[in-house]
Amino acid sequence: MKLVGDNEGIEELKNIKENNLFYLKYLIKEAETSLNRTAEFKGKDGKQKYKISYNPMTREFAVEKLTS
C-alpha cells in the first residue's frame, strides 16, 4: 500500500494505525469499495477533515486535507 499526498493527513493515518487498527482497516476497505473510491476521516483534534482516495490503476491511496 502506497500513501501519497498531504503529510499531516498521512501522519493522522499513522496515528489511527497505532490507536485503532480496526478503524484504519475500515477506512481502507471503504476507499477501495465505495463508488467514488473515497473515504473521509477526522484528525485527532476532531475538527480537521481529510479524504483518502484510492486509485485502482496504481494501487495508491491519496490523502488530502478538506477545508471546513
Order of alpha helices (4+ residues) and beta strands (2+ residues): beta-alpha-alpha-beta-beta-beta
